[in-house]
């Protein structure tokens, strides 16, 4: 009996000490001061103190762990241990000066460190008496999407709640597009005498852009089964012939898009679908309505590619550009896009290198040599988590910039995973399936890893997902609320309107 007590009493005391010290350790490592000792981002504490979570109407101050960890009893301790070890590793072995703090403030990162359960723990009632009508409609939509099993979160609309950002907005942007003309105003569009590159000029604006003459030819479309990171929708490879055409040197910029917006914008939201082919004058174009928030994500407009604009916006822009220039502008077919992107090459990229030599491993490994890809592509490893201006990269052999990366680009084709299997050779200027539900997107973006910016990589629009947090009913046909990595570039047909001799 004495032997049992010799083990029981010390064990009981040790257990008590562990419980007490464990509880103390949990509390000590959950203070705001302790969090800030590791999180050395200079704006983290300051932006928190400026937020509505610091100075609340009730007087209660929301603390770091209340937003960044799930409630106690809902996975609090495992997540705390996981997060703590990760933060400690970063603090001890990484250089905080190398962190892209701006990228870490964006939704894609924030949703991984702000659990939904934490929001709902403090805000169980989504319909308080003080909630506005717009807020009520937004929360009704949230509930409906949750019932469908959709991944929609509070911070999709309330990203600014925990860390204040003066540039963030989730309201109607009534002042959007009121930039003024500062340069020479063009009185007429470019005149094209023969098939060669030219600079298009948009009449009544100071905006111009380069169109590159792409000679017709035959190429192998798609990727072989043995290409690293090959996907099934990239094959089987097909021999395709395309006719000559013009393609814009870079994606449609904000300067170009805002020229269109200024001439066609409508103050109210219009969900009317109309036949673009029947429109003959600019006045007849039903243009885009004001967006919600900042569609450029406050990265800057100017020469950066337009983002957030929907597929409908891209089509309407092409129609407007055709009218004001007297030429036939449109989106490229998928075949034209890949032919131009390859620049006469048949390799995974139009420059030297294998995808396996560029893809960064998630684990400790030999450092990859990304010198070559960094010269030509704005992608995940060099983009700083945002779009860049054309001067950031070099052109491909045809003189086109950012065909791979920066923003993915709309094509005119309907998307189908088995498109290439449906084709029967010989193929001349193919236009894709006759019908579908989503359109082809090519080229990858600033957020894509190296394997997703291969020339043959294919994607599609995801209209429902890209409008997930649009608070309007019906949703906008002009702007995506949840897609900031897709843009478009135009092509121009070489015909009688561009000076071709008949």
C-alpha positions, 0 to 999 in steps of 0.5 A: 500500500505504501508503494502505491502511495509513493507513486500516486502522490508524486504523480498527482503533484506532477499532474497538478503542476503540469495542468497549472503550468500548461494553463499558464503557458496557454494564457501567457502565449495568447496575449497580444503582446506575445503575438506581436513579439513574433509577428514583426510586420511593422503594420500588424499592430498599427492596422489592428488598432485602427480597425473596428475590432479594436474600438468597438461600439460595446467597448470590448477589444477583440484580441489576436487569438480570438480572430486567428484561432478557432474557439476553445473546444473547436480545435483551439489547442491543436491549431494553436500548437500548429500555428505556434510552431510555424511562427516560431520556425519563421521567427528563428530561421527566416528573414522577416525582411524577405516576407511579402507582407502585402501579399499576406494581407490579401484574402487568399492568405487571410482565409487560411489564418482567420477561421470562420468559426472565430467570426461566428463565435462573436457574431452568432446573430447575422441579422441584428436590428441595426443591420442595413437592407444591403447587409441583410441581403448579403447575409441572406446570400451568405446563408444560402451559399453555406446551405449549398456547401459553398466555401464562402466566408465572412472575410470575403466581405469583411477583410478590413475588420481585423486589420484596417486598410484605408484602400480597401472597400466593399461598396459601390465605387461611384467615382471609378473611371473618372481619370482625366486625359493628360496627353495628345488626343488622337483624332483618328485611328491608325491607318494600315497599308500592309500586313505589318505591326502598327500602333493603334490609336483610340480616337478622342483619347490619348491612348494607343497600343501596339498590334503585332503582325503574327504570320500564319503557319502550322504548329503542334497544339497541345502537349505530349503525354510525357511533358512534365505536368501534362494534363489530360485536357492538353491532348492529344496533340494536333497539327493546326494551321492558323491564318495571319492575324494581329495580336496586341503586344500586351494585355488590354491595360487599364488605360485602354479599358478606361477609355472604353468605360468613359464612353459607354459606362452606365450609372445603374446596373444592367443585366440585359443581354443583347446581340453585340453583332447588331450594334453599329454605333458606340451610343448603342453599346450598353457599357459596364456599370460601376464596380464594387470596391477597387477592381485594380486591388489598389495595385495601380492602373495605367499600363497594368493589365485590366483585371476583374472585368468579366467575359461579357466586359471583354466582348463588349470592349472588343465591339466598342474598339471595332466601332471606334477604329473601323477594324475588326477586333475580337478575342483570340481563338485558343489556337491563335493564342497558343500559336502566338504564345509558342513563338515558333517553339514546340517546347513547354515554354518559348524559352529554354528550360524544363518545368521540373527545373523551375517548379519550387518544392514545398520541402527543403531541397536544392535551390532551383535556378529560375533565372530564365523564367524570371526574365519572361514570366510574371508568376508566383515566384517573382510577381510579389503577389500582384500584376506587373507592368509590361517592362517587367519582362522580355518579349517572346520570339514574336514580340509579345509580352506576358503571354505566360503569366501576369494575368490569364487571358480569355479566349473566344472558344467554349471550354471542354476537357476533350476538345482536342479529341473531338478535332479531326485533322487537317485543322485550319483556324479551329474555333473550339466546341460549338457550345458550352457553359464556360470559356477557355482561359490560357496563360496562367497568372501572377499567382501561378506556379511554373508548371501552370504557365506552360504554353499548353496549360489550359483552364476555363472561366468559373463564373459562379465562383468568380461572382461568389461575394457579389452582393448585388441581385442579380449579380453583375455581368460586368465585373467579377467580385472574386477574380483578380488574376484574369484579363484579356488581349485582343486580336485584329483580323487582317481584312479589307478594314485593315488595308488588305488588298482584295 
